[in-house]
Amino acid sequence: MAKVSKNARVGKKTVIAGSGREHVKVIKSIKDPKTGKYTYKEVMIHKDNVKEFFEKK
């Protein structure tokens, strides 16, 4: 019998299960027109939707 690396087995599990590497945390600053203060919106989204997130108002 051949030995199988422990790390090789772990790597396959993450690919099958779907890793969190596809998602990113984005932070958008929003200025209040009345007071001039900034608030921040933090969201975890898929990396393909980042551009769309920042284009929305």
ChimeraX commands (.cxc) that place a marker at each C-alpha (Angstrom):
marker #1 position 0.00,0.00,0.00 radius 0.5
marker #1 position 1.16,3.48,-0.79 radius 0.5
marker #1 position 1.06,6.26,1.74 radius 0.5
marker #1 position -1.18,9.27,1.12 radius 0.5
marker #1 position -0.13,12.65,2.40 radius 0.5
marker #1 position -2.42,14.03,5.08 radius 0.5
marker #1 position -2.28,17.48,3.45 radius 0.5
marker #1 position -3.43,16.09,0.10 radius 0.5
marker #1 position -6.59,14.71,1.70 radius 0.5
marker #1 position -7.35,17.99,3.47 radius 0.5
marker #1 position -6.94,19.96,0.24 radius 0.5
marker #1 position -9.45,17.79,-1.61 radius 0.5
marker #1 position -12.07,18.23,1.12 radius 0.5
marker #1 position -11.99,22.02,0.86 radius 0.5
marker #1 position -12.43,21.91,-2.91 radius 0.5
marker #1 position -15.37,19.55,-2.64 radius 0.5
marker #1 position -17.07,21.38,0.23 radius 0.5
marker #1 position -16.62,24.83,-1.36 radius 0.5
marker #1 position -14.07,27.05,0.24 radius 0.5
marker #1 position -14.53,30.54,1.65 radius 0.5
marker #1 position -11.90,31.85,-0.73 radius 0.5
marker #1 position -14.64,32.84,-3.16 radius 0.5
marker #1 position -16.03,35.46,-0.77 radius 0.5
marker #1 position -14.50,38.78,0.25 radius 0.5
marker #1 position -15.32,41.36,2.89 radius 0.5
marker #1 position -16.01,44.81,1.48 radius 0.5
marker #1 position -16.50,48.07,3.36 radius 0.5
marker #1 position -18.26,51.02,1.78 radius 0.5
marker #1 position -18.35,54.49,3.33 radius 0.5
marker #1 position -21.63,56.38,2.97 radius 0.5
marker #1 position -21.88,60.10,3.71 radius 0.5
marker #1 position -25.10,61.42,5.28 radius 0.5
marker #1 position -26.19,64.50,3.28 radius 0.5
marker #1 position -27.80,66.22,6.29 radius 0.5
marker #1 position -25.07,65.87,8.93 radius 0.5
marker #1 position -22.01,65.18,6.79 radius 0.5
marker #1 position -21.09,62.20,8.97 radius 0.5
marker #1 position -19.89,58.93,7.49 radius 0.5
marker #1 position -21.33,55.50,8.16 radius 0.5
marker #1 position -19.77,52.27,7.00 radius 0.5
marker #1 position -21.51,49.29,5.43 radius 0.5
marker #1 position -19.65,45.98,5.85 radius 0.5
marker #1 position -20.71,43.01,3.75 radius 0.5
marker #1 position -19.35,39.58,2.83 radius 0.5
marker #1 position -20.05,39.02,-0.87 radius 0.5
marker #1 position -18.85,36.81,-3.70 radius 0.5
marker #1 position -15.74,38.15,-5.40 radius 0.5
marker #1 position -17.54,38.38,-8.75 radius 0.5
marker #1 position -20.09,40.87,-7.33 radius 0.5
marker #1 position -17.64,43.43,-5.88 radius 0.5
marker #1 position -17.84,45.87,-8.78 radius 0.5
marker #1 position -21.65,45.81,-8.77 radius 0.5
marker #1 position -21.71,46.44,-5.00 radius 0.5
marker #1 position -19.65,49.62,-5.28 radius 0.5
marker #1 position -21.66,50.91,-8.28 radius 0.5
marker #1 position -24.96,50.79,-6.32 radius 0.5
marker #1 position -25.90,53.83,-4.27 radius 0.5
marker link #1:1,2 radius 0.2
marker link #1:2,3 radius 0.2
marker link #1:3,4 radius 0.2
marker link #1:4,5 radius 0.2
marker link #1:5,6 radius 0.2
marker link #1:6,7 radius 0.2
marker link #1:7,8 radius 0.2
marker link #1:8,9 radius 0.2
marker link #1:9,10 radius 0.2
marker link #1:10,11 radius 0.2
marker link #1:11,12 radius 0.2
marker link #1:12,13 radius 0.2
marker link #1:13,14 radius 0.2
marker link #1:14,15 radius 0.2
marker link #1:15,16 radius 0.2
marker link #1:16,17 radius 0.2
marker link #1:17,18 radius 0.2
marker link #1:18,19 radius 0.2
marker link #1:19,20 radius 0.2
marker link #1:20,21 radius 0.2
marker link #1:21,22 radius 0.2
marker link #1:22,23 radius 0.2
marker link #1:23,24 radius 0.2
marker link #1:24,25 radius 0.2
marker link #1:25,26 radius 0.2
marker link #1:26,27 radius 0.2
marker link #1:27,28 radius 0.2
marker link #1:28,29 radius 0.2
marker link #1:29,30 radius 0.2
marker link #1:30,31 radius 0.2
marker link #1:31,32 radius 0.2
marker link #1:32,33 radius 0.2
marker link #1:33,34 radius 0.2
marker link #1:34,35 radius 0.2
marker link #1:35,36 radius 0.2
marker link #1:36,37 radius 0.2
marker link #1:37,38 radius 0.2
marker link #1:38,39 radius 0.2
marker link #1:39,40 radius 0.2
marker link #1:40,41 radius 0.2
marker link #1:41,42 radius 0.2
marker link #1:42,43 radius 0.2
marker link #1:43,44 radius 0.2
marker link #1:44,45 radius 0.2
marker link #1:45,46 radius 0.2
marker link #1:46,47 radius 0.2
marker link #1:47,48 radius 0.2
marker link #1:48,49 radius 0.2
marker link #1:49,50 radius 0.2
marker link #1:50,51 radius 0.2
marker link #1:51,52 radius 0.2
marker link #1:52,53 radius 0.2
marker link #1:53,54 radius 0.2
marker link #1:54,55 radius 0.2
marker link #1:55,56 radius 0.2
marker link #1:56,57 radius 0.2
view
